[in-house]
Structures are given as C-alpha cells and as structure tokens.
Amino acid sequence: MYPNTLEKLMEYLRLLPSVGQKTAERYAMRLLELPKEEIEAFANQLLLVKEKIHKCTICGNLTESEKCKICEDPSRDKEIICVVQQTKDLIAIEKMGLYNGVYHVLHGAISPIKGILPEDLNFQNLFDRINENTKEIIIATNSTMEGDTTALYICKILKPNTNLIVTRLASGLPTGSNLDYADELTLMHAFKGRIKQ
C-alpha cells in the first residue's frame, strides 16, 4: 500500500511501546511533513543517545558518564538503597522529592514465562554493593506478578543478612500497576508506609 521506505519506517516505529499500525502511520506521516533539517537533527539525536547513554557502573541508572549524578552526590544517604525495575521508576520516585538515599536499577523483572531469569538482570551488582554500612533495602518493584516474584527473590537472597532491614512499598499501588503511572501522592504514601519484609 505505502512505498517500501515508508513501510520500513512504520515497521521501526512499531518497535516502540504502545505503537501499533495506526499510530505508526500517523508518526510516519508527521515525520514526512517536517523539514529535512529537523529530520536530520532528530536522526542525529537518536544516534547520539545510543552512543552517549549507558548504565552507571554502580547502580545501573542511565547516565552519560561512568557514574550517575545520584551515585556521585555526596549528600545522598548511601546506607539506604531503593531497588527499582527501570530508570523511569527511579525518576518517578525522584519527582516526589522525599527520598534521599541511592538506587539500584534492575532493568527488568523476573519472568520465567518471558524467559527472564535472575541472571539476566542487574542483581549481582546489587548484592555486591550491600555491605556492613547498608542499613535498608527498599524494594520498589511494580505491583505485578513479575514485580512480586522479583521482590520475593530479593528477600530470599537477603534473608540471611539479619542486620539489614528489607522493606517494600506499601499498598496504595493497585495490583498490576507500574510505578511510573502512579500519581505523586499515591507514590508518596506507598513510600512512606513501606512494609518490612
């Protein structure tokens, strides 16, 4: 129906989350309307992001340098580590402005059905980070089957460490919800009311 080059563009657009055929068509048509300079700037920015953005060597957050700004910030409480599934979850918590600890980004959740096992995620760095100075691990995984499985796995691994407090975000986040979709007030209450595991 469409020319091959346009079909190929739509195919790539459909790789993005929540982009189906109709949305890909709208995006492709809108891109065709943009001046060549804007298309080139957009393409260059995509390449630049892929080239410059990588994972923090400490926590796994996305950064342009070896360590992210949070890990480099001396005012952050390094005795408390909040474990999240994705960087977007970290951003949602940061927007609250109430948490001053550090983070650990897993880059996913355990899902045997999808073939995602603990060794596929950023767990080893987390367990390597925990030391005698670590007081609390806050599990802030999504309230989904995968998030719950991931939380249980973390609790199981950390259980022998009796000096460590392990908490999980409290209710207020409905089952099946993602942190980045929660409003700030709900997330704030879930964070303040976290439950010891």
ChimeraX commands (.cxc) that place a marker at each C-alpha (Angstrom):
marker #1 position 0.00,0.00,0.00 radius 0.5
marker #1 position 2.66,2.54,1.10 radius 0.5
marker #1 position 6.05,2.89,-0.61 radius 0.5
marker #1 position 8.63,0.43,0.73 radius 0.5
marker #1 position 10.75,3.04,2.52 radius 0.5
marker #1 position 7.68,4.38,4.33 radius 0.5
marker #1 position 6.57,0.84,5.26 radius 0.5
marker #1 position 10.04,0.19,6.68 radius 0.5
marker #1 position 9.86,3.38,8.76 radius 0.5
marker #1 position 6.46,2.31,10.13 radius 0.5
marker #1 position 7.89,-1.11,10.94 radius 0.5
marker #1 position 10.61,0.52,13.04 radius 0.5
marker #1 position 8.13,2.84,14.73 radius 0.5
marker #1 position 6.05,-0.19,15.76 radius 0.5
marker #1 position 9.05,-1.41,17.78 radius 0.5
marker #1 position 8.25,1.36,20.28 radius 0.5
marker #1 position 5.95,0.52,23.21 radius 0.5
marker #1 position 2.23,1.11,22.60 radius 0.5
marker #1 position 2.77,1.95,18.93 radius 0.5
marker #1 position 0.52,-0.08,16.67 radius 0.5
marker #1 position -0.13,0.17,12.94 radius 0.5
marker #1 position -2.35,3.28,13.09 radius 0.5
marker #1 position -0.04,5.20,15.42 radius 0.5
marker #1 position 2.99,4.23,13.32 radius 0.5
marker #1 position 1.18,5.57,10.23 radius 0.5
marker #1 position 0.40,8.88,11.99 radius 0.5
marker #1 position 4.00,9.25,13.19 radius 0.5
marker #1 position 5.42,8.42,9.76 radius 0.5
marker #1 position 3.11,10.92,8.04 radius 0.5
marker #1 position 4.03,13.61,10.57 radius 0.5
marker #1 position 7.73,12.93,10.04 radius 0.5
marker #1 position 7.24,13.40,6.30 radius 0.5
marker #1 position 5.84,16.88,6.98 radius 0.5
marker #1 position 8.91,18.02,8.94 radius 0.5
marker #1 position 11.66,19.98,7.20 radius 0.5
marker #1 position 14.74,17.98,6.23 radius 0.5
marker #1 position 16.86,19.82,8.84 radius 0.5
marker #1 position 14.55,18.72,11.66 radius 0.5
marker #1 position 14.58,15.11,10.43 radius 0.5
marker #1 position 18.39,15.19,10.32 radius 0.5
marker #1 position 18.55,16.70,13.82 radius 0.5
marker #1 position 16.11,14.02,15.07 radius 0.5
marker #1 position 18.14,11.21,13.48 radius 0.5
marker #1 position 21.38,12.64,14.87 radius 0.5
marker #1 position 19.85,12.87,18.35 radius 0.5
marker #1 position 18.80,9.20,18.18 radius 0.5
marker #1 position 22.35,8.22,17.24 radius 0.5
marker #1 position 23.82,10.47,19.93 radius 0.5
marker #1 position 21.58,8.96,22.63 radius 0.5
marker #1 position 22.61,5.46,21.60 radius 0.5
marker #1 position 26.27,6.47,21.58 radius 0.5
marker #1 position 26.40,8.51,24.82 radius 0.5
marker #1 position 23.89,6.91,27.19 radius 0.5
marker #1 position 24.94,3.85,29.16 radius 0.5
marker #1 position 24.39,2.30,32.60 radius 0.5
marker #1 position 26.00,3.68,35.74 radius 0.5
marker #1 position 28.73,1.28,36.87 radius 0.5
marker #1 position 27.39,1.39,40.43 radius 0.5
marker #1 position 23.59,1.41,40.28 radius 0.5
marker #1 position 22.60,0.78,36.67 radius 0.5
marker #1 position 20.87,4.16,36.24 radius 0.5
marker #1 position 21.18,5.72,32.80 radius 0.5
marker #1 position 23.99,8.25,32.54 radius 0.5
marker #1 position 26.42,9.94,30.16 radius 0.5
marker #1 position 29.42,9.36,32.44 radius 0.5
marker #1 position 30.81,6.38,34.36 radius 0.5
marker #1 position 28.69,7.14,37.44 radius 0.5
marker #1 position 25.26,8.77,37.53 radius 0.5
marker #1 position 24.62,12.08,39.30 radius 0.5
marker #1 position 22.85,10.35,42.20 radius 0.5
marker #1 position 25.75,7.97,42.91 radius 0.5
marker #1 position 28.22,10.88,42.70 radius 0.5
marker #1 position 26.16,13.12,45.02 radius 0.5
marker #1 position 27.90,13.16,48.46 radius 0.5
marker #1 position 24.70,14.38,50.15 radius 0.5
marker #1 position 22.81,11.16,49.28 radius 0.5
marker #1 position 22.38,8.58,52.07 radius 0.5
marker #1 position 24.33,5.59,50.76 radius 0.5
marker #1 position 23.11,3.41,53.65 radius 0.5
marker #1 position 19.66,3.09,52.03 radius 0.5
marker #1 position 19.26,1.51,48.60 radius 0.5
marker #1 position 15.95,1.65,46.74 radius 0.5
marker #1 position 15.66,-1.17,44.19 radius 0.5
marker #1 position 13.58,-0.35,41.09 radius 0.5
marker #1 position 12.86,-2.21,37.88 radius 0.5
marker #1 position 13.57,0.59,35.39 radius 0.5
marker #1 position 15.11,4.06,35.31 radius 0.5
marker #1 position 11.63,5.52,34.74 radius 0.5
marker #1 position 10.66,4.16,38.21 radius 0.5
marker #1 position 13.67,5.94,39.73 radius 0.5
marker #1 position 12.55,9.16,38.02 radius 0.5
marker #1 position 9.01,8.77,39.43 radius 0.5
marker #1 position 10.41,8.46,42.98 radius 0.5
marker #1 position 12.84,11.35,42.47 radius 0.5
marker #1 position 9.97,13.62,41.37 radius 0.5
marker #1 position 8.44,13.21,44.86 radius 0.5
marker #1 position 11.50,14.89,46.36 radius 0.5
marker #1 position 11.18,12.89,49.61 radius 0.5
marker #1 position 13.83,10.20,49.18 radius 0.5
marker #1 position 17.50,10.98,49.74 radius 0.5
marker #1 position 19.05,7.52,49.52 radius 0.5
marker #1 position 20.57,5.86,46.47 radius 0.5
marker #1 position 19.06,3.50,43.92 radius 0.5
marker #1 position 19.67,0.25,42.15 radius 0.5
marker #1 position 18.09,-0.32,38.72 radius 0.5
marker #1 position 17.48,-3.97,37.76 radius 0.5
marker #1 position 16.48,-3.22,34.15 radius 0.5
marker #1 position 13.53,-5.58,34.27 radius 0.5
marker #1 position 11.80,-8.12,36.48 radius 0.5
marker #1 position 11.99,-11.87,36.84 radius 0.5
marker #1 position 9.56,-13.51,34.43 radius 0.5
marker #1 position 10.14,-17.22,33.72 radius 0.5
marker #1 position 7.24,-17.11,31.22 radius 0.5
marker #1 position 9.12,-14.48,29.19 radius 0.5
marker #1 position 12.44,-16.25,29.76 radius 0.5
marker #1 position 13.80,-13.51,32.07 radius 0.5
marker #1 position 15.75,-15.13,34.91 radius 0.5
marker #1 position 17.68,-13.51,37.80 radius 0.5
marker #1 position 20.98,-13.83,35.93 radius 0.5
marker #1 position 19.50,-11.72,33.11 radius 0.5
marker #1 position 19.01,-8.75,35.45 radius 0.5
marker #1 position 21.30,-6.41,37.41 radius 0.5
marker #1 position 21.20,-8.43,40.67 radius 0.5
marker #1 position 24.88,-9.25,41.13 radius 0.5
marker #1 position 25.87,-5.58,41.28 radius 0.5
marker #1 position 23.16,-5.06,43.92 radius 0.5
marker #1 position 24.38,-7.90,46.11 radius 0.5
marker #1 position 27.99,-6.74,45.65 radius 0.5
marker #1 position 27.02,-3.22,46.80 radius 0.5
marker #1 position 25.47,-4.34,50.06 radius 0.5
marker #1 position 28.00,-4.10,52.89 radius 0.5
marker #1 position 28.14,-3.53,56.65 radius 0.5
marker #1 position 27.21,0.14,56.11 radius 0.5
marker #1 position 23.98,-0.72,54.29 radius 0.5
marker #1 position 21.04,-0.32,56.68 radius 0.5
marker #1 position 17.97,-0.71,54.47 radius 0.5
marker #1 position 16.94,-2.09,51.11 radius 0.5
marker #1 position 13.66,-0.64,49.83 radius 0.5
marker #1 position 12.06,-2.89,47.23 radius 0.5
marker #1 position 10.13,-0.64,44.85 radius 0.5
marker #1 position 9.21,-3.15,42.17 radius 0.5
marker #1 position 5.92,-2.87,40.31 radius 0.5
marker #1 position 2.80,-4.40,41.83 radius 0.5
marker #1 position 2.61,-7.14,39.18 radius 0.5
marker #1 position 3.29,-10.87,39.19 radius 0.5
marker #1 position 6.78,-10.21,37.84 radius 0.5
marker #1 position 7.41,-7.42,40.36 radius 0.5
marker #1 position 6.23,-9.62,43.23 radius 0.5
marker #1 position 8.41,-12.52,42.04 radius 0.5
marker #1 position 11.39,-10.18,41.87 radius 0.5
marker #1 position 10.68,-8.83,45.37 radius 0.5
marker #1 position 10.44,-12.37,46.78 radius 0.5
marker #1 position 13.74,-13.29,45.14 radius 0.5
marker #1 position 15.49,-10.27,46.69 radius 0.5
marker #1 position 14.02,-11.09,50.13 radius 0.5
marker #1 position 15.14,-14.72,49.85 radius 0.5
marker #1 position 18.72,-13.77,48.95 radius 0.5
marker #1 position 18.97,-11.08,51.63 radius 0.5
marker #1 position 17.24,-13.02,54.44 radius 0.5
marker #1 position 20.50,-14.40,55.96 radius 0.5
marker #1 position 21.69,-10.80,56.46 radius 0.5
marker #1 position 20.00,-10.15,59.83 radius 0.5
marker #1 position 21.44,-6.63,60.22 radius 0.5
marker #1 position 19.71,-5.46,57.07 radius 0.5
marker #1 position 16.19,-4.03,57.04 radius 0.5
marker #1 position 14.31,-5.03,53.87 radius 0.5
marker #1 position 11.10,-3.10,53.14 radius 0.5
marker #1 position 8.63,-2.96,50.28 radius 0.5
marker #1 position 6.38,-0.12,49.16 radius 0.5
marker #1 position 3.04,-0.19,50.97 radius 0.5
marker #1 position -0.39,-0.59,49.49 radius 0.5
marker #1 position -1.90,2.25,47.56 radius 0.5
marker #1 position -0.38,0.94,44.38 radius 0.5
marker #1 position -3.01,-1.30,42.81 radius 0.5
marker #1 position -2.06,-4.80,41.73 radius 0.5
marker #1 position -0.82,-4.81,38.17 radius 0.5
marker #1 position 0.30,-1.18,38.29 radius 0.5
marker #1 position 3.59,0.35,37.20 radius 0.5
marker #1 position 5.35,2.95,39.35 radius 0.5
marker #1 position 5.75,5.46,36.56 radius 0.5
marker #1 position 1.94,5.63,36.14 radius 0.5
marker #1 position 1.26,6.34,39.82 radius 0.5
marker #1 position 0.49,9.91,40.80 radius 0.5
marker #1 position 2.95,11.56,43.18 radius 0.5
marker #1 position 0.59,11.48,46.20 radius 0.5
marker #1 position -0.10,7.74,45.85 radius 0.5
marker #1 position 3.58,7.03,45.39 radius 0.5
marker #1 position 4.45,9.23,48.38 radius 0.5
marker #1 position 2.03,7.30,50.65 radius 0.5
marker #1 position 3.29,3.96,49.35 radius 0.5
marker #1 position 6.86,5.06,50.00 radius 0.5
marker #1 position 6.22,6.44,53.50 radius 0.5
marker #1 position 4.18,3.39,54.50 radius 0.5
marker #1 position 6.60,0.77,53.23 radius 0.5
marker #1 position 6.37,-2.61,54.95 radius 0.5
marker #1 position 9.19,-4.62,56.49 radius 0.5
marker #1 position 9.60,-7.93,54.68 radius 0.5
marker link #1:1,2 radius 0.2
marker link #1:2,3 radius 0.2
marker link #1:3,4 radius 0.2
marker link #1:4,5 radius 0.2
marker link #1:5,6 radius 0.2
marker link #1:6,7 radius 0.2
marker link #1:7,8 radius 0.2
marker link #1:8,9 radius 0.2
marker link #1:9,10 radius 0.2
marker link #1:10,11 radius 0.2
marker link #1:11,12 radius 0.2
marker link #1:12,13 radius 0.2
marker link #1:13,14 radius 0.2
marker link #1:14,15 radius 0.2
marker link #1:15,16 radius 0.2
marker link #1:16,17 radius 0.2
marker link #1:17,18 radius 0.2
marker link #1:18,19 radius 0.2
marker link #1:19,20 radius 0.2
marker link #1:20,21 radius 0.2
marker link #1:21,22 radius 0.2
marker link #1:22,23 radius 0.2
marker link #1:23,24 radius 0.2
marker link #1:24,25 radius 0.2
marker link #1:25,26 radius 0.2
marker link #1:26,27 radius 0.2
marker link #1:27,28 radius 0.2
marker link #1:28,29 radius 0.2
marker link #1:29,30 radius 0.2
marker link #1:30,31 radius 0.2
marker link #1:31,32 radius 0.2
marker link #1:32,33 radius 0.2
marker link #1:33,34 radius 0.2
marker link #1:34,35 radius 0.2
marker link #1:35,36 radius 0.2
marker link #1:36,37 radius 0.2
marker link #1:37,38 radius 0.2
marker link #1:38,39 radius 0.2
marker link #1:39,40 radius 0.2
marker link #1:40,41 radius 0.2
marker link #1:41,42 radius 0.2
marker link #1:42,43 radius 0.2
marker link #1:43,44 radius 0.2
marker link #1:44,45 radius 0.2
marker link #1:45,46 radius 0.2
marker link #1:46,47 radius 0.2
marker link #1:47,48 radius 0.2
marker link #1:48,49 radius 0.2
marker link #1:49,50 radius 0.2
marker link #1:50,51 radius 0.2
marker link #1:51,52 radius 0.2
marker link #1:52,53 radius 0.2
marker link #1:53,54 radius 0.2
marker link #1:54,55 radius 0.2
marker link #1:55,56 radius 0.2
marker link #1:56,57 radius 0.2
marker link #1:57,58 radius 0.2
marker link #1:58,59 radius 0.2
marker link #1:59,60 radius 0.2
marker link #1:60,61 radius 0.2
marker link #1:61,62 radius 0.2
marker link #1:62,63 radius 0.2
marker link #1:63,64 radius 0.2
marker link #1:64,65 radius 0.2
marker link #1:65,66 radius 0.2
marker link #1:66,67 radius 0.2
marker link #1:67,68 radius 0.2
marker link #1:68,69 radius 0.2
marker link #1:69,70 radius 0.2
marker link #1:70,71 radius 0.2
marker link #1:71,72 radius 0.2
marker link #1:72,73 radius 0.2
marker link #1:73,74 radius 0.2
marker link #1:74,75 radius 0.2
marker link #1:75,76 radius 0.2
marker link #1:76,77 radius 0.2
marker link #1:77,78 radius 0.2
marker link #1:78,79 radius 0.2
marker link #1:79,80 radius 0.2
marker link #1:80,81 radius 0.2
marker link #1:81,82 radius 0.2
marker link #1:82,83 radius 0.2
marker link #1:83,84 radius 0.2
marker link #1:84,85 radius 0.2
marker link #1:85,86 radius 0.2
marker link #1:86,87 radius 0.2
marker link #1:87,88 radius 0.2
marker link #1:88,89 radius 0.2
marker link #1:89,90 radius 0.2
marker link #1:90,91 radius 0.2
marker link #1:91,92 radius 0.2
marker link #1:92,93 radius 0.2
marker link #1:93,94 radius 0.2
marker link #1:94,95 radius 0.2
marker link #1:95,96 radius 0.2
marker link #1:96,97 radius 0.2
marker link #1:97,98 radius 0.2
marker link #1:98,99 radius 0.2
marker link #1:99,100 radius 0.2
marker link #1:100,101 radius 0.2
marker link #1:101,102 radius 0.2
marker link #1:102,103 radius 0.2
marker link #1:103,104 radius 0.2
marker link #1:104,105 radius 0.2
marker link #1:105,106 radius 0.2
marker link #1:106,107 radius 0.2
marker link #1:107,108 radius 0.2
marker link #1:108,109 radius 0.2
marker link #1:109,110 radius 0.2
marker link #1:110,111 radius 0.2
marker link #1:111,112 radius 0.2
marker link #1:112,113 radius 0.2
marker link #1:113,114 radius 0.2
marker link #1:114,115 radius 0.2
marker link #1:115,116 radius 0.2
marker link #1:116,117 radius 0.2
marker link #1:117,118 radius 0.2
marker link #1:118,119 radius 0.2
marker link #1:119,120 radius 0.2
marker link #1:120,121 radius 0.2
marker link #1:121,122 radius 0.2
marker link #1:122,123 radius 0.2
marker link #1:123,124 radius 0.2
marker link #1:124,125 radius 0.2
marker link #1:125,126 radius 0.2
marker link #1:126,127 radius 0.2
marker link #1:127,128 radius 0.2
marker link #1:128,129 radius 0.2
marker link #1:129,130 radius 0.2
marker link #1:130,131 radius 0.2
marker link #1:131,132 radius 0.2
marker link #1:132,133 radius 0.2
marker link #1:133,134 radius 0.2
marker link #1:134,135 radius 0.2
marker link #1:135,136 radius 0.2
marker link #1:136,137 radius 0.2
marker link #1:137,138 radius 0.2
marker link #1:138,139 radius 0.2
marker link #1:139,140 radius 0.2
marker link #1:140,141 radius 0.2
marker link #1:141,142 radius 0.2
marker link #1:142,143 radius 0.2
marker link #1:143,144 radius 0.2
marker link #1:144,145 radius 0.2
marker link #1:145,146 radius 0.2
marker link #1:146,147 radius 0.2
marker link #1:147,148 radius 0.2
marker link #1:148,149 radius 0.2
marker link #1:149,150 radius 0.2
marker link #1:150,151 radius 0.2
marker link #1:151,152 radius 0.2
marker link #1:152,153 radius 0.2
marker link #1:153,154 radius 0.2
marker link #1:154,155 radius 0.2
marker link #1:155,156 radius 0.2
marker link #1:156,157 radius 0.2
marker link #1:157,158 radius 0.2
marker link #1:158,159 radius 0.2
marker link #1:159,160 radius 0.2
marker link #1:160,161 radius 0.2
marker link #1:161,162 radius 0.2
marker link #1:162,163 radius 0.2
marker link #1:163,164 radius 0.2
marker link #1:164,165 radius 0.2
marker link #1:165,166 radius 0.2
marker link #1:166,167 radius 0.2
marker link #1:167,168 radius 0.2
marker link #1:168,169 radius 0.2
marker link #1:169,170 radius 0.2
marker link #1:170,171 radius 0.2
marker link #1:171,172 radius 0.2
marker link #1:172,173 radius 0.2
marker link #1:173,174 radius 0.2
marker link #1:174,175 radius 0.2
marker link #1:175,176 radius 0.2
marker link #1:176,177 radius 0.2
marker link #1:177,178 radius 0.2
marker link #1:178,179 radius 0.2
marker link #1:179,180 radius 0.2
marker link #1:180,181 radius 0.2
marker link #1:181,182 radius 0.2
marker link #1:182,183 radius 0.2
marker link #1:183,184 radius 0.2
marker link #1:184,185 radius 0.2
marker link #1:185,186 radius 0.2
marker link #1:186,187 radius 0.2
marker link #1:187,188 radius 0.2
marker link #1:188,189 radius 0.2
marker link #1:189,190 radius 0.2
marker link #1:190,191 radius 0.2
marker link #1:191,192 radius 0.2
marker link #1:192,193 radius 0.2
marker link #1:193,194 radius 0.2
marker link #1:194,195 radius 0.2
marker link #1:195,196 radius 0.2
marker link #1:196,197 radius 0.2
view
